[in-house]
Amino acid sequence: MPNIMMCGFGRGKEAVKLKEKIDSLVISIGLQEDTVTSLVDMNVESCDGKYTDSPYLYVRATSQCEIEKIVSALKKNGIQYDLEWDVIGGFIPREKMVPVLSAKSIHADCAEYGSALHMMSKSGLCPSCNKP
């Protein structure tokens, strides 16, 4: 899932126009289903004492190929800002970010879970709730 982060652009009309242009380019290269564009509202300034505004783009994705497609589209369409990119180690979709239930949480209210009666049970089920 590529993420094109717009860092230091603010949230004004120019930033919104640039975001719309980037989103349009993402659609033109067929990556619109998985790509997100983030407006990262922060001050980005040079460290030389002049404090020059230095907005930049940061492209992150799990695939080098996706990054290359995005960077190429940005270059071809004259989007000229400093750009950082990073291939990240992975992505977990929201629907798979479910809590892992432990036996302690499942049996929090079971008085007999872990008791001798439970340990001697042939079924292995909790005597209080009949769950494993």
C-alpha positions in Angstrom: 0.0 0.0 0.0 1.9 3.1 -1.2 1.6 6.2 0.9 2.6 9.5 -0.7 3.2 11.9 2.3 3.2 15.6 1.5 5.4 17.1 4.3 5.4 20.8 5.1 2.9 21.9 2.5 0.3 23.1 5.0 -3.4 22.6 4.3 -4.1 25.7 2.1 -5.4 25.8 -1.5 -2.0 25.1 -3.0 -1.6 21.9 -1.0 -5.1 20.7 -1.9 -4.4 21.4 -5.6 -1.2 19.5 -5.4 -2.9 16.6 -3.6 -5.5 16.5 -6.3 -2.8 16.5 -9.0 -0.9 13.6 -7.3 -4.1 11.7 -6.8 -4.9 12.1 -10.5 -1.4 10.8 -11.4 -1.9 7.8 -9.1 -5.2 7.0 -11.0 -3.4 7.3 -14.4 -0.8 4.7 -13.4 -3.4 2.3 -12.0 -2.4 2.4 -8.3 -5.5 4.1 -7.0 -7.0 1.1 -5.2 -4.1 0.7 -2.8 -2.5 4.2 -2.6 -3.1 6.9 0.0 -2.0 10.5 0.0 -1.2 12.1 3.4 -1.0 15.8 4.1 1.5 16.0 6.9 1.0 19.4 8.5 4.3 20.4 9.9 7.0 23.0 9.5 9.8 21.9 7.3 12.6 24.4 7.3 16.3 24.5 6.4 18.9 24.3 9.1 21.2 27.0 7.7 19.9 29.8 9.9 17.7 31.2 7.1 14.8 28.9 8.0 13.7 28.5 4.4 10.5 26.6 3.9 11.5 23.2 2.5 8.4 21.1 1.7 9.1 17.6 0.3 7.3 14.4 -0.7 7.9 11.1 1.0 6.9 7.9 -0.9 6.6 4.7 1.1 5.6 1.3 -0.2 6.2 -2.4 0.2 7.2 -2.7 -3.4 10.1 -1.0 -5.2 8.2 -1.3 -8.5 5.3 0.8 -7.0 7.7 3.5 -5.9 9.4 3.6 -9.3 6.0 4.0 -11.0 5.0 6.8 -8.6 8.3 8.7 -8.8 8.3 8.4 -12.6 4.8 9.8 -12.9 5.7 12.7 -10.6 8.8 13.5 -12.7 7.0 13.3 -16.0 4.3 15.7 -14.8 6.6 18.3 -13.5 6.0 17.9 -9.8 9.4 19.2 -8.6 9.9 18.9 -4.9 12.6 17.1 -2.9 11.5 13.5 -2.6 12.4 10.7 -0.2 11.3 7.2 -0.7 11.5 4.1 1.4 10.6 0.4 0.8 9.0 -0.7 4.0 9.0 -4.3 5.4 5.3 -5.0 5.2 1.7 -3.9 5.6 -1.2 -5.3 7.6 -4.7 -4.2 6.5 -7.0 -2.8 9.1 -9.4 -5.8 9.0 -6.6 -8.1 10.0 -5.6 -6.0 13.0 -7.8 -7.9 15.4 -6.9 -8.6 19.0 -5.4 -11.9 19.8 -7.5 -13.5 22.5 -5.7 -15.3 25.2 -7.1 -18.0 27.5 -6.8 -15.5 30.4 -9.1 -13.0 28.6 -11.5 -15.7 27.4 -11.8 -17.3 30.8 -11.6 -14.1 33.0 -14.9 -14.8 34.7 -14.6 -18.7 34.9 -14.1 -19.8 38.5 -13.0 -23.3 37.5 -10.6 -22.5 34.6 -7.2 -24.0 35.5 -8.6 -25.9 38.5 -7.9 -29.5 39.3 -11.4 -30.3 37.9 -10.4 -28.6 34.6 -7.1 -30.3 34.5 -8.6 -33.8 35.0 -11.4 -33.2 32.4 -11.2 -35.7 29.5 -12.5 -33.1 27.1 -10.1 -30.4 28.0 -13.0 -27.9 28.1 -13.4 -25.4 30.9 -16.0 -26.7 33.4 -17.5 -23.2 33.8 -18.1 -22.3 30.2 -17.4 -25.4 28.1 -14.8 -23.5 25.9 -11.3 -24.8 25.3 
